[in-house]
């Protein structure tokens, strides 16, 4: 299985056999496509190598309960959607107006200079 799935494709690409024998690559692609269609119908052999070696898929335990936590994938989906929304929304914004708004808001709410002697009896948290 390892020889047919790893070493032969490596040698095939390494020595550029596809350029010398184009008909082999076409026949191989057609056979892979036909095998894929047959796999979708029967669910027995996933690849040509498994079909040649007659390696079948089977379930180890039929009544296996699958407990899946979708929290992580849900977070990924939400952040991906948020990122896509931001990439379409951010070009519309005018950042010069936004920064001028925050600068004007910060200048209005800035506190007058407070002397440190006035803060001695005041709680630091309050």
Residue frames relative to the residue before (quaternion, step in Angstrom):
aa qw qx qy qz dx dy dz
X 1.0000 0.0000 0.0000 0.0000 0.00 0.00 0.00
X 0.6642 0.4995 -0.2992 0.4689 3.59 0.94 -0.90
X 0.6433 0.5228 -0.3276 0.4533 3.59 0.93 -0.82
X 0.7232 0.4461 -0.2562 0.4607 3.59 0.87 -0.92
X 0.7397 0.4166 -0.2461 0.4677 3.62 1.04 -0.60
X 0.7718 0.3280 -0.1846 0.5125 3.61 1.09 -0.55
X 0.7680 0.4107 -0.2294 0.4346 3.57 0.57 -1.14
X 0.6730 0.4945 -0.3160 0.4501 3.61 0.86 -0.82
X 0.6656 0.4646 -0.3347 0.4787 3.67 0.85 -0.71
X 0.6131 0.5395 -0.3511 0.4580 3.59 1.09 -0.66
X 0.6802 0.4745 -0.2865 0.4797 3.58 0.88 -0.93
X 0.6064 0.5689 -0.3357 0.4425 3.56 1.08 -0.76
X 0.7236 0.4040 -0.2400 0.5055 3.59 0.95 -0.89
X 0.6335 0.5653 -0.3316 0.4112 3.57 1.02 -0.78
X 0.7839 0.3128 -0.1581 0.5125 3.58 0.84 -0.94
X 0.4096 -0.7626 0.4299 0.2567 3.57 1.33 0.30
X 0.1081 0.8190 -0.5478 0.1323 3.52 0.85 1.03
X 0.5872 0.6051 -0.3693 0.3908 3.58 1.11 -0.67
X 0.6573 0.5019 -0.3204 0.4619 3.59 1.05 -0.65
X 0.6852 0.4896 -0.2861 0.4571 3.58 1.03 -0.76
X 0.7935 0.1501 -0.0548 0.5872 3.56 0.97 -0.87
X 0.1258 -0.8378 0.5288 0.0505 3.57 0.25 1.25
X 0.6113 0.5671 -0.3586 0.4197 3.57 1.05 -0.62
X 0.6002 0.5558 -0.3619 0.4471 3.60 1.13 -0.61
X 0.6766 0.4818 -0.3035 0.4669 3.58 0.90 -0.87
X 0.6364 0.5198 -0.3353 0.4608 3.62 1.04 -0.69
X 0.6584 0.4948 -0.3035 0.4793 3.57 0.96 -0.88
X 0.6458 0.5234 -0.3144 0.4586 3.59 1.00 -0.81
X 0.6524 0.5022 -0.3133 0.4733 3.60 0.97 -0.82
X 0.6501 0.5072 -0.3116 0.4723 3.58 0.98 -0.82
X 0.6564 0.5032 -0.3106 0.4684 3.59 0.97 -0.84
X 0.6360 0.5171 -0.3309 0.4676 3.60 1.02 -0.74
X 0.6541 0.5126 -0.3114 0.4609 3.57 0.98 -0.84
X 0.6595 0.4936 -0.3054 0.4777 3.58 0.93 -0.87
X 0.6388 0.5164 -0.3231 0.4700 3.58 1.00 -0.80
X 0.6314 0.5311 -0.3325 0.4569 3.58 1.01 -0.76
X 0.6619 0.4973 -0.3068 0.4696 3.59 0.93 -0.85
X 0.6502 0.4960 -0.3105 0.4847 3.58 1.00 -0.81
X 0.6258 0.5353 -0.3366 0.4567 3.60 1.03 -0.75
X 0.6521 0.5117 -0.3217 0.4575 3.59 0.95 -0.80
X 0.6737 0.4800 -0.2928 0.4795 3.58 1.14 -0.56
X 0.8245 0.2741 -0.1109 0.4825 3.61 0.82 -1.00
X 0.2364 -0.8034 0.5031 0.2133 3.62 1.18 -0.57
X 0.4456 0.7040 -0.4512 0.3196 3.60 0.99 0.77
X 0.8206 0.0871 -0.0147 0.5647 3.60 0.67 -1.02
X 0.3290 -0.7837 0.4971 0.1746 3.58 -0.58 1.17
X 0.8078 0.1177 -0.0410 0.5761 3.59 1.00 -0.71
X 0.6766 -0.4810 0.3663 0.4204 3.54 -1.32 0.18
X 0.6188 0.5491 -0.3445 0.4438 3.56 1.04 -0.76
X 0.6673 0.4826 -0.3038 0.4791 3.57 0.93 -0.86
X 0.6312 0.5201 -0.3384 0.4653 3.60 1.06 -0.65
X 0.6603 0.4978 -0.3100 0.4693 3.62 0.95 -0.85
X 0.7407 0.3937 -0.2189 0.4985 3.59 0.95 -0.88
X 0.3461 -0.7688 0.4594 0.2794 3.59 1.37 -0.14
X 0.2975 0.7217 -0.5481 0.3003 3.53 0.87 1.08
X 0.1282 -0.8206 0.5560 0.0321 3.57 -0.52 1.22
X 0.4402 -0.6469 0.5530 0.2864 3.51 -1.25 0.54
X 0.1155 0.7738 -0.6206 0.0531 3.55 -1.04 0.73
X 0.5007 -0.6518 0.4821 0.3035 3.54 -1.20 0.57
X 0.4454 -0.6858 0.5068 0.2728 3.53 -0.98 0.85
X 0.7800 0.0351 0.0015 0.6248 3.55 0.94 -0.97
X 0.3881 -0.7527 0.4847 0.2189 3.56 -0.65 1.07
X 0.7715 0.3437 -0.1722 0.5069 3.60 0.96 -0.86
X 0.2596 0.7847 -0.5211 0.2127 3.56 0.98 0.77
X 0.2991 -0.7500 0.5647 0.1705 3.56 -0.77 1.07
X 0.1943 -0.7939 0.5702 0.0825 3.55 -0.82 1.01
X 0.0869 -0.7844 0.6140 0.0132 3.53 -0.48 1.24
X 0.0130 0.8123 -0.5800 0.0602 3.54 -0.39 1.25
X 0.2361 -0.7423 0.6107 0.1427 3.51 -1.06 0.80
X 0.2066 -0.8191 0.5299 0.0746 3.54 -0.56 1.19
X 0.3373 0.7702 -0.4906 0.2288 3.60 1.22 0.21
X 0.6894 0.4865 -0.2934 0.4494 3.56 0.79 -0.97
X 0.6932 0.4700 -0.2918 0.4620 3.59 0.80 -0.95
X 0.6128 0.5336 -0.3519 0.4646 3.60 1.10 -0.61
X 0.6368 0.5146 -0.3260 0.4727 3.59 1.02 -0.76
X 0.6457 0.5169 -0.3217 0.4608 3.56 0.95 -0.83
X 0.6563 0.5088 -0.3120 0.4615 3.58 0.94 -0.85
X 0.6582 0.5078 -0.3125 0.4597 3.58 0.92 -0.89
X 0.6969 0.4619 -0.2888 0.4665 3.60 0.82 -0.93
X 0.6142 0.5343 -0.3479 0.4650 3.58 1.08 -0.64
X 0.6624 0.4858 -0.3027 0.4834 3.58 0.94 -0.84
X 0.6357 0.5218 -0.3248 0.4671 3.58 1.02 -0.79
X 0.6585 0.5122 -0.3067 0.4582 3.58 0.95 -0.84
X 0.6572 0.4949 -0.3114 0.4757 3.57 0.98 -0.81
X 0.6367 0.5157 -0.3307 0.4682 3.58 1.02 -0.75
X 0.6624 0.5037 -0.3097 0.4601 3.58 0.97 -0.82
X 0.6535 0.5095 -0.3330 0.4500 3.61 0.97 -0.71
X 0.6907 0.4294 -0.2961 0.5009 3.58 1.12 -0.46
X 0.6925 0.4879 -0.2711 0.4571 3.61 1.16 -0.54
X 0.6428 0.5825 -0.3277 0.3743 3.60 0.96 -0.82
X 0.6408 0.5222 -0.3685 0.4254 3.68 0.88 -0.60
X 0.6116 0.5635 -0.3503 0.4310 3.60 1.17 -0.43
X 0.6364 0.5711 -0.3264 0.4028 3.59 1.08 -0.73
X 0.2873 -0.7169 0.6096 0.1786 3.53 -1.20 0.68
X 0.2758 -0.8201 0.4811 0.1409 3.57 -0.19 1.29
X 0.5775 0.5777 -0.3982 0.4173 3.62 1.10 -0.41
X 0.6567 0.4883 -0.3107 0.4836 3.60 1.02 -0.75
X 0.6479 0.5207 -0.3212 0.4537 3.58 0.99 -0.81
X 0.6836 0.4678 -0.2977 0.4746 3.60 0.86 -0.88
X 0.6386 0.5067 -0.3422 0.4673 3.63 0.98 -0.68
X 0.6099 0.5399 -0.3491 0.4633 3.61 1.09 -0.66
X 0.6946 0.4660 -0.2848 0.4682 3.59 0.85 -0.93
X 0.6267 0.5213 -0.3436 0.4663 3.59 1.03 -0.68
X 0.6737 0.4745 -0.3069 0.4763 3.61 0.91 -0.83
X 0.6381 0.5097 -0.3287 0.4743 3.61 1.03 -0.72
X 0.6614 0.4984 -0.3098 0.4671 3.59 0.94 -0.79
X 0.6648 0.4942 -0.3227 0.4579 3.60 0.96 -0.69
X 0.6293 0.5209 -0.3402 0.4657 3.62 1.11 -0.58
X 0.7660 0.3765 -0.1994 0.4814 3.58 0.89 -0.91
X 0.4502 0.6760 -0.4838 0.3259 3.60 1.14 0.09
X 0.4245 -0.7242 0.4959 0.2224 3.53 -0.99 0.86
X 0.5485 -0.5910 0.4776 0.3489 3.51 -1.20 0.56
X 0.6389 -0.5305 0.3838 0.4038 3.54 -1.20 0.46
X 0.1570 -0.7919 0.5878 0.0518 3.56 -0.69 1.12
X 0.3936 -0.7157 0.5310 0.2256 3.53 -0.87 0.97
X 0.5296 -0.6594 0.4325 0.3126 3.61 -0.96 0.84
X 0.5963 0.5665 -0.3774 0.4255 3.64 1.10 -0.43
X 0.6246 0.5412 -0.3416 0.4475 3.59 1.18 -0.45
X 0.6918 0.5089 -0.2676 0.4369 3.62 1.17 -0.49
X 0.4340 0.7470 -0.4393 0.2464 3.64 1.22 -0.05
X 0.7699 0.3537 -0.2046 0.4902 3.62 0.86 -0.75
X 0.5827 0.5996 -0.3637 0.4108 3.63 1.25 0.07
X 0.5101 -0.6362 0.4880 0.3112 3.56 -1.04 0.82
X 0.4880 -0.6970 0.4486 0.2736 3.60 -0.88 0.91
X 0.6495 0.5124 -0.3229 0.4597 3.57 1.12 -0.58
X 0.6725 0.4926 -0.3025 0.4621 3.57 1.00 -0.86
